[in-house]
Structures are given as structure tokens and as C-alpha cells.
Amino acid sequence: KDWKQASTFYSGNRIQTTKYTWFTFLPQNLFGQFHRLGNLYFFFLVVLNWFPQVEGFHRDVTMLPLVVVLLASVIKDAIEDYKKYRYDKTINFTKTRVYNK
């Protein structure tokens, strides 16, 4: 009886260290990227350059640093999260020993 109760209670017991899912990767990652002051500064410059009265540089030149930094960060975070996913998968499928009185 105790074994049956414990096995149903802990049936979903697994390790998950990944930060994102397929659907939440881009929104959560961009939200995290724009919490950095440098990214907000470059985004502010991009927005300002869309107004012709304030335009100091060409729009493409202003967007380039922001896009490069965001793209590099997104790729790095995706690789790290995928490595965590693979490691979690190997840990969750390893055989364990159960102590039985």
C-alpha cells in the first residue's frame, strides 16, 4: 500500500534545469535581453532614428549593433539551454537504486 501511494505521488519526479520551452524561448529571451541597460540604450537610438527630425545616422547603421548583440545572445542562450536539456534527459533516464526497509 505504501509503495503504491509513493509511486503515484512521485510518478512525475524528474529534473528540469532548462529555462525555456519552444514557445517561450523568443519572448522570454528578448524580455531578459532588454533588461540590460546597454540593449535599452541601443533600442532607444533605433527608435529615435525612425523620426526624420531627430535622425542622426542611417536607420540601418543604428540597428546593426543592436541586432548583432541580440542575435549573438539568442544563439548563445539557445545552445546553453539545449545542452541543459540533453543533460537533463540523460539524468532522468539513468537507473537508480531504491532503498527498501
C-alpha positions as CSV (number, residue, x, y, z in Angstrom):
1,K,0.0,0.0,0.0
2,D,2.8,2.4,0.9
3,W,4.7,1.6,-2.3
4,K,1.6,2.2,-4.4
5,Q,1.0,5.6,-2.7
6,A,4.6,6.7,-3.1
7,S,4.9,5.6,-6.7
8,T,1.8,7.6,-7.7
9,F,2.9,10.6,-5.6
10,Y,6.4,10.7,-7.2
11,S,5.5,9.5,-10.7
12,G,6.4,12.8,-12.3
13,N,9.7,13.2,-10.4
14,R,12.2,14.4,-12.8
15,I,14.9,17.1,-13.1
16,Q,14.4,20.1,-15.3
17,T,17.0,22.8,-15.4
18,T,16.1,24.3,-18.7
19,K,14.9,27.8,-18.7
20,Y,12.8,27.9,-21.9
21,T,10.3,25.8,-24.0
22,W,9.9,26.0,-27.7
23,F,7.0,28.5,-27.4
24,T,8.5,30.7,-24.7
25,F,12.1,30.9,-25.9
26,L,12.0,34.1,-28.0
27,P,9.7,36.2,-25.8
28,Q,11.4,35.3,-22.6
29,N,14.9,35.7,-24.0
30,L,14.1,39.1,-25.6
31,F,12.5,40.2,-22.3
32,G,15.7,39.3,-20.5
33,Q,17.9,41.0,-23.1
34,F,16.1,44.3,-22.8
35,H,16.6,44.3,-19.0
36,R,20.2,45.2,-19.8
37,L,20.9,48.8,-19.9
38,G,23.2,48.7,-23.0
39,N,20.5,47.0,-25.1
40,L,17.9,49.5,-24.0
41,Y,20.3,52.4,-25.0
42,F,20.7,51.0,-28.5
43,F,17.0,50.3,-28.8
44,F,16.3,53.9,-27.8
45,L,18.7,55.1,-30.5
46,V,17.0,52.9,-33.1
47,V,13.6,54.3,-32.1
48,L,14.9,57.9,-32.3
49,N,16.4,57.4,-35.8
50,W,13.0,56.4,-37.1
51,F,11.9,60.0,-36.7
52,P,13.2,62.2,-39.6
53,Q,13.6,65.3,-37.3
54,V,16.0,63.5,-34.9
55,E,17.7,61.2,-37.4
56,G,21.5,61.3,-36.8
57,F,22.6,58.2,-38.7
58,H,21.0,56.0,-41.2
59,R,18.4,53.6,-39.8
60,D,20.3,50.5,-40.9
61,V,23.6,51.6,-39.3
62,T,21.9,52.3,-36.0
63,M,20.1,48.9,-35.9
64,L,23.2,46.9,-36.8
65,P,24.9,46.9,-33.3
66,L,21.6,46.0,-31.6
67,V,20.8,43.2,-34.0
68,V,24.3,41.7,-33.8
69,V,24.3,41.7,-30.0
70,L,20.8,40.3,-29.7
71,L,21.5,37.7,-32.3
72,A,24.7,36.6,-30.6
73,S,23.0,36.4,-27.2
74,V,20.0,34.5,-28.5
75,I,22.3,31.9,-30.2
76,K,24.4,31.6,-27.0
77,D,21.3,31.1,-24.8
78,A,19.8,28.6,-27.2
79,I,23.0,26.5,-27.2
80,E,23.2,26.6,-23.4
81,D,19.6,25.7,-22.9
82,Y,19.9,22.8,-25.4
83,K,22.9,21.4,-23.6
84,K,20.9,21.6,-20.3
85,Y,18.1,19.8,-22.0
86,R,20.3,17.0,-23.2
87,Y,22.0,16.7,-19.7
88,D,18.5,16.6,-18.0
89,K,17.4,13.9,-20.4
90,T,20.4,11.7,-19.5
91,I,20.0,12.2,-15.8
92,N,16.2,11.5,-15.9
93,F,16.7,8.2,-17.7
94,T,19.5,6.8,-15.6
95,K,18.8,3.8,-13.4
96,T,18.6,4.4,-9.7
97,R,18.6,2.3,-6.6
98,V,15.6,2.5,-4.3
99,Y,16.2,1.8,-0.6
100,N,13.6,-0.6,0.8
101,K,13.5,-1.3,4.5
